[in-house]
């Protein structure tokens, strides 16, 4: 019976690896993320295997226990790895979609309050922009050409100075 439990534990370790691999493929982990994920998987897997061995075998590690763990993992990877990984990936994607949907539902009233609160300011800003544009057009027509040239040069100098400041920052 203990040998059967070790085979099932090996299959469970293989399933946990598929969960980790599915998360890795969805999250597109880089080098450091993969390294940390591998360490976390092996720590969790070792704790799980040891806890199960402690539960059904009083923590004795013999050759048949290691053989059962290996046979269970090999059996899992040969029989159902592709189907289970596909199922795990689809389940994780569904969970992520549901969490995003729930966050959008919960944040909808806040977004609505934000739109209601900022609408008057947007209207005032729109009218202010239009009025300023009209005044600028009138002001340009009233100014002599030499003053316009001075304003253009000041504007060019200011834009160059701002671009230099942006490059340094």
Buried (B, 14 or more C-beta within 10 A) or exposed (E): EBBEBBBBBBBBBBBBBBBBBBBBEEEEBEEEEEEEBEEEBEEEBEEBBEEBBEEBBEEEEEEEBEBBBEBBBBBBBEEBBEEBBEEBBEEBEEEEEEEEEEEEEEEEEEEEEEEEEEEEEEEEEEEEEEEEEEEEEEEEEEEEEEEEEEEEEEEEEEEEEEEEEEEEE
